[in-house]
Amino acid sequence: MSAAAKFLEQYPLYRKFKDDTPNVMTDYATAKLSLFCKKDSCNNTRTFSFTSTVHGNIDLSNSYRAIDYRCTHCQNTTYRFYIYTSPKSEFVMKVGQHPPWRMSSDANIENMLGEHRDYLSKGLLCESQGYGIAAFSYYRRIVEELIDQLIDDIHDLIEPDHLKKFDEALIEVKKTQQTSEKIELVMDLLPPVLKTEGINPLGILHSIFSEGLHAQTDEECLEDAASLRSVLTFLASQIQSSKGSQRIFSESMKSILDKKNARKQAKLAADLASKKESN
């Protein structure tokens, strides 16, 4: 994925994009976007191509530009992005978009949140509009209310050798009201299945909370809100997937054992019947 495509597809309004900043029109003209097309003939994610009339290596530094992309499938739906490029191209930022930027929530985390999923919807809405502090607050609220449930779910995945230590930490978790303290108490006990490349997701949450809402700008919170949402999604999906795998394993083993016992009982019954006939 090109830098221009990543920026246009994944970044909400007013979030600064600083990774290999697109700073000439060719960067946008060569980008292929994967966006949702709402036309009845599509109603799906489609490829969108650049259709603006301005091409070439035009320097976009210190400028506002409107850039258009059209669905290559139906040729009817057009996205328009209003782009601001800083004076020295240190960053680019979307200051407008039509149709609005879409954020879809993850089904796994929605199922885990239950009655609290409304916080996720509100956080997504704030994030899509560039309100970083508000989005961060909603995502933090999710963790504050559900960390006990999350830890209870993790309990089923803890290795037997660490279970006693985890249970002792869990008792302390129930006593404290500070989310950061709860995370700190159990973050070193996470099973390997809930880590990726040695990164501890609860440790990341702890680090984000340690920064605090009051010490961050709206832009910084917007960056952290996206990270926090990703960590929550990863944890929820991994826990659900792992518990699902355990359930399938248990059900499969039970089925095998039941069949084995049934065959054994059938053989015993047949042997008994054969002895009766011989007598």
BALOBA-1460 file (C-alpha; in Angstrom, 3 decimals):
// residues 279
<rec num="1" residu="m" x="0.000" y="0.000" z="0.000"/>
<rec num="2" residu="s" x="1.383" y="3.400" z="-0.962"/>
<rec num="3" residu="a" x="1.730" y="6.187" z="1.599"/>
<rec num="4" residu="a" x="-0.987" y="8.198" z="-0.183"/>
<rec num="5" residu="a" x="-3.411" y="5.240" z="-0.097"/>
<rec num="6" residu="k" x="-2.722" y="4.585" z="3.597"/>
<rec num="7" residu="f" x="-3.306" y="8.250" z="4.405"/>
<rec num="8" residu="l" x="-6.548" y="8.605" z="2.444"/>
<rec num="9" residu="e" x="-8.030" y="5.254" z="3.476"/>
<rec num="10" residu="q" x="-7.099" y="5.045" z="7.145"/>
<rec num="11" residu="y" x="-6.689" y="8.540" z="8.557"/>
<rec num="12" residu="p" x="-9.624" y="10.565" z="9.960"/>
<rec num="13" residu="l" x="-10.014" y="14.324" z="9.625"/>
<rec num="14" residu="y" x="-7.329" y="16.516" z="11.186"/>
<rec num="15" residu="r" x="-4.978" y="13.678" z="12.094"/>
<rec num="16" residu="k" x="-1.495" y="14.506" z="10.819"/>
<rec num="17" residu="f" x="0.120" y="11.962" z="8.499"/>
<rec num="18" residu="k" x="3.917" y="12.118" z="8.778"/>
<rec num="19" residu="d" x="5.002" y="8.760" z="7.373"/>
<rec num="20" residu="d" x="6.635" y="9.325" z="3.967"/>
<rec num="21" residu="t" x="4.426" y="12.350" z="3.363"/>
<rec num="22" residu="p" x="2.870" y="12.525" z="-0.139"/>
<rec num="23" residu="n" x="3.966" y="15.952" z="-1.388"/>
<rec num="24" residu="v" x="3.513" y="15.865" z="-5.178"/>
<rec num="25" residu="m" x="0.369" y="15.229" z="-7.183"/>
<rec num="26" residu="t" x="1.865" y="12.100" z="-8.764"/>
<rec num="27" residu="d" x="1.825" y="10.452" z="-5.323"/>
<rec num="28" residu="y" x="-1.964" y="10.705" z="-5.334"/>
<rec num="29" residu="a" x="-2.471" y="10.095" z="-9.049"/>
<rec num="30" residu="t" x="-0.796" y="6.668" z="-8.869"/>
<rec num="31" residu="a" x="-2.594" y="5.563" z="-5.701"/>
<rec num="32" residu="k" x="-5.364" y="2.955" z="-5.857"/>
<rec num="33" residu="l" x="-7.813" y="3.178" z="-2.966"/>
<rec num="34" residu="s" x="-10.005" y="0.476" z="-1.439"/>
<rec num="35" residu="l" x="-13.164" y="2.299" z="-0.350"/>
<rec num="36" residu="f" x="-16.793" y="1.417" z="0.251"/>
<rec num="37" residu="c" x="-19.120" y="2.072" z="-2.698"/>
<rec num="38" residu="k" x="-22.744" y="2.508" z="-1.643"/>
<rec num="39" residu="k" x="-24.278" y="2.154" z="-5.120"/>
<rec num="40" residu="d" x="-26.724" y="-0.759" z="-5.409"/>
<rec num="41" residu="s" x="-24.630" y="-2.286" z="-8.169"/>
<rec num="42" residu="c" x="-21.634" y="-2.391" z="-5.795"/>
<rec num="43" residu="n" x="-22.596" y="-2.097" z="-2.104"/>
<rec num="44" residu="n" x="-19.129" y="-3.341" z="-1.267"/>
<rec num="45" residu="t" x="-15.490" y="-2.316" z="-0.984"/>
<rec num="46" residu="r" x="-14.198" y="-1.415" z="-4.438"/>
<rec num="47" residu="t" x="-11.091" y="-0.022" z="-6.082"/>
<rec num="48" residu="f" x="-11.133" y="3.748" z="-6.635"/>
<rec num="49" residu="s" x="-8.853" y="5.531" z="-9.121"/>
<rec num="50" residu="f" x="-7.653" y="9.120" z="-9.285"/>
<rec num="51" residu="t" x="-9.816" y="11.325" z="-11.529"/>
<rec num="52" residu="s" x="-8.684" y="14.876" z="-10.758"/>
<rec num="53" residu="t" x="-7.599" y="16.900" z="-13.773"/>
<rec num="54" residu="v" x="-4.291" y="18.050" z="-12.250"/>
<rec num="55" residu="h" x="-1.408" y="15.604" z="-12.785"/>
<rec num="56" residu="g" x="2.379" y="15.624" z="-12.754"/>
<rec num="57" residu="n" x="5.035" y="16.445" z="-10.175"/>
<rec num="58" residu="i" x="3.281" y="19.525" z="-8.842"/>
<rec num="59" residu="d" x="4.686" y="20.475" z="-5.436"/>
<rec num="60" residu="l" x="1.841" y="20.500" z="-2.914"/>
<rec num="61" residu="s" x="3.756" y="22.138" z="-0.055"/>
<rec num="62" residu="n" x="1.860" y="24.839" z="1.835"/>
<rec num="63" residu="s" x="-1.363" y="24.296" z="-0.102"/>
<rec num="64" residu="y" x="-4.966" y="23.118" z="0.051"/>
<rec num="65" residu="r" x="-6.125" y="20.742" z="-2.686"/>
<rec num="66" residu="a" x="-9.315" y="18.903" z="-3.621"/>
<rec num="67" residu="i" x="-8.584" y="15.405" z="-4.924"/>
<rec num="68" residu="d" x="-11.156" y="13.081" z="-6.506"/>
<rec num="69" residu="y" x="-11.335" y="9.293" z="-6.878"/>
<rec num="70" residu="r" x="-13.989" y="7.295" z="-8.752"/>
<rec num="71" residu="c" x="-15.168" y="3.703" z="-8.352"/>
<rec num="72" residu="t" x="-13.652" y="1.606" z="-11.140"/>
<rec num="73" residu="h" x="-16.547" y="-0.872" z="-10.985"/>
<rec num="74" residu="c" x="-19.716" y="1.241" z="-11.320"/>
<rec num="75" residu="q" x="-18.038" y="4.484" z="-12.474"/>
<rec num="76" residu="n" x="-20.645" y="6.428" z="-10.503"/>
<rec num="77" residu="t" x="-19.438" y="6.907" z="-6.926"/>
<rec num="78" residu="t" x="-16.826" y="9.605" z="-6.349"/>
<rec num="79" residu="y" x="-14.880" y="10.418" z="-3.192"/>
<rec num="80" residu="r" x="-13.529" y="13.922" z="-2.756"/>
<rec num="81" residu="f" x="-10.731" y="14.643" z="-0.278"/>
<rec num="82" residu="y" x="-9.686" y="18.125" z="0.831"/>
<rec num="83" residu="i" x="-5.980" y="17.938" z="1.636"/>
<rec num="84" residu="y" x="-3.729" y="20.374" z="3.479"/>
<rec num="85" residu="t" x="0.051" y="19.991" z="3.057"/>
<rec num="86" residu="s" x="2.259" y="21.832" z="5.549"/>
<rec num="87" residu="p" x="4.787" y="24.478" z="4.347"/>
<rec num="88" residu="k" x="7.750" y="22.100" z="4.282"/>
<rec num="89" residu="s" x="5.699" y="18.940" z="3.715"/>
<rec num="90" residu="e" x="6.342" y="17.773" z="7.267"/>
<rec num="91" residu="f" x="2.802" y="16.393" z="7.282"/>
<rec num="92" residu="v" x="-0.440" y="16.189" z="5.343"/>
<rec num="93" residu="m" x="-3.908" y="16.321" z="6.841"/>
<rec num="94" residu="k" x="-7.448" y="15.781" z="5.615"/>
<rec num="95" residu="v" x="-9.566" y="18.847" z="6.369"/>
<rec num="96" residu="g" x="-12.658" y="17.515" z="4.611"/>
<rec num="97" residu="q" x="-14.020" y="14.407" z="2.910"/>
<rec num="98" residu="h" x="-17.200" y="13.389" z="1.107"/>
<rec num="99" residu="p" x="-18.645" y="10.812" z="1.575"/>
<rec num="100" residu="p" x="-17.515" y="10.949" z="5.234"/>
<rec num="101" residu="w" x="-14.763" y="8.676" z="6.470"/>
<rec num="102" residu="r" x="-16.190" y="5.353" z="7.634"/>
<rec num="103" residu="m" x="-15.030" y="3.506" z="10.726"/>
<rec num="104" residu="s" x="-16.332" y="-0.014" z="11.212"/>
<rec num="105" residu="s" x="-16.155" y="-1.668" z="14.616"/>
<rec num="106" residu="d" x="-14.844" y="-5.169" z="15.175"/>
<rec num="107" residu="a" x="-17.504" y="-7.837" z="15.832"/>
<rec num="108" residu="n" x="-15.299" y="-9.603" z="18.392"/>
<rec num="109" residu="i" x="-14.857" y="-6.567" z="20.578"/>
<rec num="110" residu="e" x="-18.533" y="-5.610" z="20.206"/>
<rec num="111" residu="n" x="-19.576" y="-9.048" z="21.457"/>
<rec num="112" residu="m" x="-17.220" y="-8.741" z="24.399"/>
<rec num="113" residu="l" x="-18.440" y="-5.243" z="25.290"/>
<rec num="114" residu="g" x="-22.111" y="-6.191" z="25.445"/>
<rec num="115" residu="e" x="-24.072" y="-3.374" z="27.067"/>
<rec num="116" residu="h" x="-21.013" y="-1.097" z="26.923"/>
<rec num="117" residu="r" x="-20.664" y="-1.195" z="23.150"/>
<rec num="118" residu="d" x="-22.244" y="2.253" z="22.973"/>
<rec num="119" residu="y" x="-18.942" y="3.659" z="24.241"/>
<rec num="120" residu="l" x="-17.215" y="2.091" z="21.244"/>
<rec num="121" residu="s" x="-19.666" y="3.678" z="18.801"/>
<rec num="122" residu="k" x="-19.215" y="7.096" z="20.391"/>
<rec num="123" residu="g" x="-15.436" y="6.675" z="20.428"/>
<rec num="124" residu="l" x="-15.398" y="5.754" z="16.754"/>
<rec num="125" residu="l" x="-17.528" y="8.779" z="15.907"/>
<rec num="126" residu="c" x="-15.224" y="11.119" z="17.833"/>
<rec num="127" residu="e" x="-12.143" y="9.549" z="16.256"/>
<rec num="128" residu="s" x="-13.588" y="9.907" z="12.748"/>
<rec num="129" residu="q" x="-14.125" y="13.627" z="13.358"/>
<rec num="130" residu="g" x="-10.657" y="14.189" z="14.779"/>
<rec num="131" residu="y" x="-11.722" y="14.653" z="18.429"/>
<rec num="132" residu="g" x="-8.827" y="12.791" z="19.992"/>
<rec num="133" residu="i" x="-9.395" y="13.597" z="23.668"/>
<rec num="134" residu="a" x="-13.060" y="12.596" z="23.470"/>
<rec num="135" residu="a" x="-12.266" y="9.345" z="21.614"/>
<rec num="136" residu="f" x="-9.504" y="8.481" z="24.068"/>
<rec num="137" residu="s" x="-11.891" y="9.101" z="26.965"/>
<rec num="138" residu="y" x="-14.493" y="6.683" z="25.598"/>
<rec num="139" residu="y" x="-11.938" y="3.944" z="24.912"/>
<rec num="140" residu="r" x="-10.414" y="4.438" z="28.345"/>
<rec num="141" residu="r" x="-13.893" y="4.148" z="29.867"/>
<rec num="142" residu="i" x="-14.313" y="0.799" z="28.121"/>
<rec num="143" residu="v" x="-11.132" y="-0.537" z="29.689"/>
<rec num="144" residu="e" x="-12.019" y="0.873" z="33.108"/>
<rec num="145" residu="e" x="-15.389" y="-0.881" z="33.151"/>
<rec num="146" residu="l" x="-14.367" y="-4.147" z="31.525"/>
<rec num="147" residu="i" x="-10.850" y="-4.855" z="32.768"/>
<rec num="148" residu="d" x="-12.201" y="-7.268" z="35.429"/>
<rec num="149" residu="q" x="-14.188" y="-9.149" z="32.777"/>
<rec num="150" residu="l" x="-11.176" y="-9.174" z="30.495"/>
<rec num="151" residu="i" x="-8.979" y="-10.588" z="33.242"/>
<rec num="152" residu="d" x="-11.590" y="-13.228" z="34.110"/>
<rec num="153" residu="d" x="-11.599" y="-14.304" z="30.458"/>
<rec num="154" residu="i" x="-7.805" y="-14.424" z="30.422"/>
<rec num="155" residu="h" x="-7.920" y="-16.722" z="33.481"/>
<rec num="156" residu="d" x="-9.047" y="-19.626" z="31.272"/>
<rec num="157" residu="l" x="-5.932" y="-19.232" z="29.114"/>
<rec num="158" residu="i" x="-3.333" y="-19.026" z="31.889"/>
<rec num="159" residu="e" x="-0.842" y="-21.885" z="31.968"/>
<rec num="160" residu="p" x="-1.297" y="-24.189" z="35.014"/>
<rec num="161" residu="d" x="2.166" y="-23.354" z="36.413"/>
<rec num="162" residu="h" x="1.243" y="-19.659" z="36.588"/>
<rec num="163" residu="l" x="-2.378" y="-20.052" z="37.667"/>
<rec num="164" residu="k" x="-1.733" y="-19.712" z="41.414"/>
<rec num="165" residu="k" x="0.278" y="-16.537" z="40.898"/>
<rec num="166" residu="f" x="-2.432" y="-15.168" z="38.593"/>
<rec num="167" residu="d" x="-5.188" y="-15.915" z="41.120"/>
<rec num="168" residu="e" x="-3.226" y="-14.121" z="43.841"/>
<rec num="169" residu="a" x="-2.833" y="-11.103" z="41.571"/>
<rec num="170" residu="l" x="-6.516" y="-11.282" z="40.696"/>
<rec num="171" residu="i" x="-7.457" y="-10.909" z="44.372"/>
<rec num="172" residu="e" x="-5.429" y="-7.698" z="44.500"/>
<rec num="173" residu="v" x="-7.016" y="-6.523" z="41.245"/>
<rec num="174" residu="k" x="-10.483" y="-6.768" z="42.767"/>
<rec num="175" residu="k" x="-9.417" y="-4.530" z="45.643"/>
<rec num="176" residu="t" x="-8.137" y="-1.565" z="43.617"/>
<rec num="177" residu="q" x="-10.148" y="0.993" z="41.695"/>
<rec num="178" residu="q" x="-7.209" y="2.250" z="39.615"/>
<rec num="179" residu="t" x="-7.224" y="0.756" z="36.112"/>
<rec num="180" residu="s" x="-3.494" y="1.302" z="35.670"/>
<rec num="181" residu="e" x="-2.856" y="-0.606" z="38.913"/>
<rec num="182" residu="k" x="-5.072" y="-3.473" z="37.773"/>
<rec num="183" residu="i" x="-3.177" y="-3.748" z="34.505"/>
<rec num="184" residu="e" x="0.186" y="-3.563" z="36.245"/>
<rec num="185" residu="l" x="-0.745" y="-6.374" z="38.640"/>
<rec num="186" residu="v" x="-1.452" y="-8.935" z="35.912"/>
<rec num="187" residu="m" x="0.275" y="-7.739" z="32.749"/>
<rec num="188" residu="d" x="3.336" y="-9.964" z="33.279"/>
<rec num="189" residu="l" x="1.135" y="-13.069" z="33.583"/>
<rec num="190" residu="l" x="-0.400" y="-12.940" z="30.109"/>
<rec num="191" residu="p" x="-0.188" y="-16.272" z="28.249"/>
<rec num="192" residu="p" x="1.931" y="-16.356" z="25.040"/>
<rec num="193" residu="v" x="-1.206" y="-16.585" z="22.873"/>
<rec num="194" residu="l" x="-2.117" y="-13.015" z="23.912"/>
<rec num="195" residu="k" x="1.251" y="-11.599" z="22.907"/>
<rec num="196" residu="t" x="2.659" y="-10.927" z="19.470"/>
<rec num="197" residu="e" x="6.375" y="-10.640" z="18.717"/>
<rec num="198" residu="g" x="7.033" y="-10.419" z="22.449"/>
<rec num="199" residu="i" x="4.828" y="-7.331" z="22.857"/>
<rec num="200" residu="n" x="2.562" y="-7.299" z="25.895"/>
<rec num="201" residu="p" x="-0.760" y="-5.607" z="24.995"/>
<rec num="202" residu="l" x="-1.680" y="-4.947" z="28.634"/>
<rec num="203" residu="g" x="1.710" y="-3.322" z="29.043"/>
<rec num="204" residu="i" x="0.894" y="-1.001" z="26.157"/>
<rec num="205" residu="l" x="-2.434" y="-0.109" z="27.762"/>
<rec num="206" residu="h" x="-0.625" y="0.598" z="31.023"/>
<rec num="207" residu="s" x="1.824" y="2.873" z="29.222"/>
<rec num="208" residu="i" x="-0.969" y="4.773" z="27.477"/>
<rec num="209" residu="f" x="-2.862" y="5.295" z="30.728"/>
<rec num="210" residu="s" x="0.308" y="6.421" z="32.473"/>
<rec num="211" residu="e" x="0.550" y="9.351" z="30.085"/>
<rec num="212" residu="g" x="-2.828" y="10.591" z="31.292"/>
<rec num="213" residu="l" x="-5.527" y="12.554" z="29.557"/>
<rec num="214" residu="h" x="-4.597" y="15.850" z="31.165"/>
<rec num="215" residu="a" x="-1.023" y="15.870" z="29.865"/>
<rec num="216" residu="q" x="-1.807" y="15.295" z="26.195"/>
<rec num="217" residu="t" x="-2.976" y="17.439" z="23.307"/>
<rec num="218" residu="d" x="-5.963" y="16.571" z="21.172"/>
<rec num="219" residu="e" x="-3.605" y="15.391" z="18.424"/>
<rec num="220" residu="e" x="-1.648" y="13.154" z="20.796"/>
<rec num="221" residu="c" x="-4.850" y="11.655" z="22.161"/>
<rec num="222" residu="l" x="-6.025" y="10.990" z="18.617"/>
<rec num="223" residu="e" x="-2.878" y="8.956" z="17.990"/>
<rec num="224" residu="d" x="-3.319" y="7.103" z="21.300"/>
<rec num="225" residu="a" x="-7.039" y="6.532" z="20.692"/>
<rec num="226" residu="a" x="-6.259" y="4.620" z="17.505"/>
<rec num="227" residu="s" x="-3.588" y="2.585" z="19.311"/>
<rec num="228" residu="l" x="-5.851" y="1.876" z="22.261"/>
<rec num="229" residu="r" x="-8.653" y="0.697" z="19.985"/>
<rec num="230" residu="s" x="-6.244" y="-1.608" z="18.124"/>
<rec num="231" residu="v" x="-4.975" y="-3.141" z="21.367"/>
<rec num="232" residu="l" x="-8.519" y="-3.704" z="22.622"/>
<rec num="233" residu="t" x="-9.491" y="-5.328" z="19.328"/>
<rec num="234" residu="f" x="-6.409" y="-7.585" z="19.386"/>
<rec num="235" residu="l" x="-7.050" y="-8.720" z="22.962"/>
<rec num="236" residu="a" x="-10.736" y="-9.386" z="22.352"/>
<rec num="237" residu="s" x="-10.178" y="-11.321" z="19.132"/>
<rec num="238" residu="q" x="-7.300" y="-13.376" z="20.582"/>
<rec num="239" residu="i" x="-9.231" y="-14.281" z="23.715"/>
<rec num="240" residu="q" x="-12.317" y="-15.207" z="21.723"/>
<rec num="241" residu="s" x="-10.297" y="-17.192" z="19.194"/>
<rec num="242" residu="s" x="-8.312" y="-19.040" z="21.870"/>
<rec num="243" residu="k" x="-11.375" y="-19.871" z="23.925"/>
<rec num="244" residu="g" x="-13.117" y="-21.019" z="20.768"/>
<rec num="245" residu="s" x="-10.191" y="-23.277" z="19.908"/>
<rec num="246" residu="q" x="-10.224" y="-24.721" z="23.422"/>
<rec num="247" residu="r" x="-13.952" y="-25.387" z="23.169"/>
<rec num="248" residu="i" x="-13.564" y="-27.133" z="19.807"/>
<rec num="249" residu="f" x="-10.692" y="-29.218" z="21.202"/>
<rec num="250" residu="s" x="-12.708" y="-30.180" z="24.290"/>
<rec num="251" residu="e" x="-15.805" y="-31.054" z="22.267"/>
<rec num="252" residu="s" x="-13.745" y="-33.085" z="19.807"/>
<rec num="253" residu="m" x="-11.991" y="-34.993" z="22.586"/>
<rec num="254" residu="k" x="-15.318" y="-35.658" z="24.308"/>
<rec num="255" residu="s" x="-16.768" y="-36.963" z="21.041"/>
<rec num="256" residu="i" x="-13.785" y="-39.271" z="20.520"/>
<rec num="257" residu="l" x="-13.957" y="-40.587" z="24.092"/>
<rec num="258" residu="d" x="-17.738" y="-41.067" z="23.907"/>
<rec num="259" residu="k" x="-17.384" y="-43.091" z="20.709"/>
<rec num="260" residu="k" x="-14.540" y="-45.091" z="22.207"/>
<rec num="261" residu="n" x="-16.602" y="-45.867" z="25.323"/>
<rec num="262" residu="a" x="-19.625" y="-46.747" z="23.174"/>
<rec num="263" residu="r" x="-17.556" y="-49.214" z="21.142"/>
<rec num="264" residu="k" x="-16.140" y="-50.679" z="24.348"/>
<rec num="265" residu="q" x="-19.613" y="-51.126" z="25.819"/>
<rec num="266" residu="a" x="-20.866" y="-52.643" z="22.577"/>
<rec num="267" residu="k" x="-17.963" y="-55.113" z="22.576"/>
<rec num="268" residu="l" x="-18.617" y="-56.061" z="26.207"/>
<rec num="269" residu="a" x="-22.293" y="-56.575" z="25.424"/>
<rec num="270" residu="a" x="-21.423" y="-58.708" z="22.391"/>
<rec num="271" residu="d" x="-18.961" y="-60.800" z="24.419"/>
<rec num="272" residu="l" x="-21.557" y="-61.310" z="27.139"/>
<rec num="273" residu="a" x="-24.179" y="-62.337" z="24.612"/>
<rec num="274" residu="s" x="-21.733" y="-64.758" z="23.003"/>
<rec num="275" residu="k" x="-20.972" y="-66.381" z="26.352"/>
<rec num="276" residu="k" x="-24.680" y="-66.802" z="27.087"/>
<rec num="277" residu="e" x="-25.211" y="-68.525" z="23.710"/>
<rec num="278" residu="s" x="-22.282" y="-70.874" z="24.255"/>
<rec num="279" residu="n" x="-23.665" y="-71.871" z="27.644"/>
